[in-house]
Amino acid sequence: MGKLYNKTFGVISLGCDKNRVDTEKLLGLLKTHNCKLTDDLSKAQIVIVNTCAFLQSAREEAIQMVSNFLNEEDIVVSTTGKI
């Protein structure tokens, strides 16, 4: 996590309850590495979209979320989730 130290993260959780649990674990991990968390995605340097691959609506919403950041040069977007 060296290069991620002191970065500001925004996390979006989509899909099932298992994804919400995974998101909480992810938030805990980021906090232990002194990462800053924000609810304001416009202030995030890195946005993580945790989504569910089983639910069509979550997949579509994840694609929409990621596409919202395509023109943002200063934001890194990552997707994760259970498959």
Secondary structure, DSSP 8 states (H G I E B T S, - for coil): -GGGTT-EEEEEE-SSHHHHHHHHHHHHHHHHTT-EE-S-GGG-SEEEEE--SS-HHHHHHHHHHHHHTTT-TT-EEEEE---
